[in-house]
Amino acid sequence: GTAPSYWAASGAGATWSAEQSRSPSYSLKLAGAGPASWTMDEAVRNWSPRFPGNADLEFGAFVWAEGVNTAPATDAAKFQIAYAFRDAAGNDLLGAEVVLDVPQAAASTGGWVRLTTADLGVISFPVDATSATITVRKGAAATGTVYVDDFYVRTSTPDTWPGDIFNPTVDVPGGWYFYSPD
């Protein structure tokens, strides 16, 4: 396939790439001119039945940047990973997206670096999140190339949730998935 299972590309700059991968053999690549993104519309339903309420959760992924614009002043000049979490009625549980900026202080990360929501503080939902969207995006004015791989979610309270993840390595083509506990 031309896209990994559960992920949808938008924009010419979003490609499923074998050029860089933290775990074999693919990553999500964002490059080129103009906006581009990769979106998993239903991270909860694709990964797990729920993300539990009243648990300390951490979300993240690994990124590799090459030749990106440094010191971006606006979101349009940035590469970002954004998370949105909803309850069973479709209400946004946190009131806004949780946004991780890909490091752009230097033109290259020099390898794979971890992005984590832990840098923003603990994420805890008042009730179970039964729907979630993850978007990896390149702003319209961002330049250079970013690869994203090995998505994860974990909890500091392991007894509250098993933490099963489906296709976190983005290696499996549409219609297939890997299952990896914890």
N, C-alpha and C positions, 0 to 999 in steps of 0.2 A: 504493500500500500504506500501511498504518498503522505500519509499522516499517521501518527501513533494513535492507538486506541484511546478514545474519550476526548481527544484534543482536536479543536478546529482552528484552522489558520485564517487570518484576515490580512489582506494586503500582500503585495508582491514580495515584500521583504521577509515574510514568515515562511521558513522552510524547515523541513525535517532533515537534519544534517548528520552525516557520518564523519565530518571534518574534525570535530572535537566531541569527546564523550567522557564523562567521569566514570561511568560504568558502561561496559560495552552494550550497544555499539552506536547509539544515536543520542542526539540532544535536540532541543528546540532552538532554532537559530533565528535571530532578528538582525537584519542588515538592510542596506539599500536606502533609497530616498523615500521620504514620506512615512506616514504612520503604518504600523504593522502590529499584529498581536497573535497570540495563541490563547485560546480560551477552553477551559474545561467547565462546561455549564453546570454540571452536577457532581461536584467533588464528593459530597456526602454519599449520594446514592451509588456513585461509581466506586468509592473507596470503602465505605462503611455505612451501616444503616443510619448512623448519627454521629455527631461530635457531642459529647456529653456536656450538660449544663453543670455548673458548680465544680468544675475541674480546671486545674491550671494547664492550659494548652500552649504548645509552641508549634508554629508552622514555619516552614522554610524550604529552601532549595539551594543548589550550588550553581554559581555563575562563573563564566569566563568571559572577560571583555578584551577586545583588541581594537586599538585605534579609535576609541570613543572620544567624543568631545568632552573636554574637561571643564569643571566648574559650571555645569548647566544651571541657569538662573530660573527656569520655568519647567513645569512638568512636560511641556512640549519638547524640551531638549533632553529629557531623561529617558532611561530604560527603567522599568519598574515591574514589580510583581504585586498584584492587588488581590485581596481576598474579600469576599462579601459573604456574610452568614445570615441565614434566615430561619425563623421558627416554622412550625407546621402551617401557620396561617399566612406565611409569606412576608412577615414583618422583619425588617433589618434588625438584628439583635444588638448591634453595636452602634447604630445610628449613622455609620459611614464605613467606607472601605478601610481595611487595614492595608497600608501601602508600604512596601519595602523598596527603597531606591537602590538600584545596582550601583556599586562604587564607581564614581567617575572623577575622582580627584586626580587620578593619573590615567593616561591613555590606555593602559593595559593593566589587568590584574596580575599578569604573570603566571597564571594558572587558575585552578579552581578555588573559589572562596565561598564560604557559607554565608548565606543571607538568612537571618532568623528574626522572627517577630519578638523574640526574647529581648532584643535590643530596644524595643518599644515599650516593654513591660509585659506583665502577665495578661493573657487573654482568658477570660472566664465568662461564659454565657449564663444568663439567669435561668434559662431552660435549655433543653437539648436543641442544638442546631440540626435541623433535619434537611436543610438545603444549603448548599454553598457553591460559590463560583470562584475559580482561580483564573486570573488573567495575567499573562506575561506580555508587556506592551512596550513598544518603541514609539516615543513621541514623534510628531511630524518633523521636528527640527533636530532630532537626535542623529548623530553620525557615528560610523564605526559598526562593529559587529559584537553581538552578545550571544552566548550560548547558555542554555539553562538545562540542568539535568538533576536527577535524584531528589525529587520532591519528598518532603517528609512532614509528618505531624506526630507529636509525641506529648505525653503528659507526665507531670511530676508526681501524679497520683495514679500509679499503674493499676491498682486494684479497681479503679472506677471504669476502666475501658481497655480492651485488648489492643487497640491501636493497629488494626489490620490495614494494610495499604495495597491497593491494586495498581499495577503498572506504574510505580513511582519513577522508574528509570526511563520512561518514554520510549522503550525499545521495541514494543510490540505493535505491529500494524493494526489498523482498524479491524474490529471484529474479534480480536484476541486479547488476552491479558495474562500477566504474571500475577501470582498471589504470593505475598511474602508477609508472614506474621510479624508483628511488632516493627 
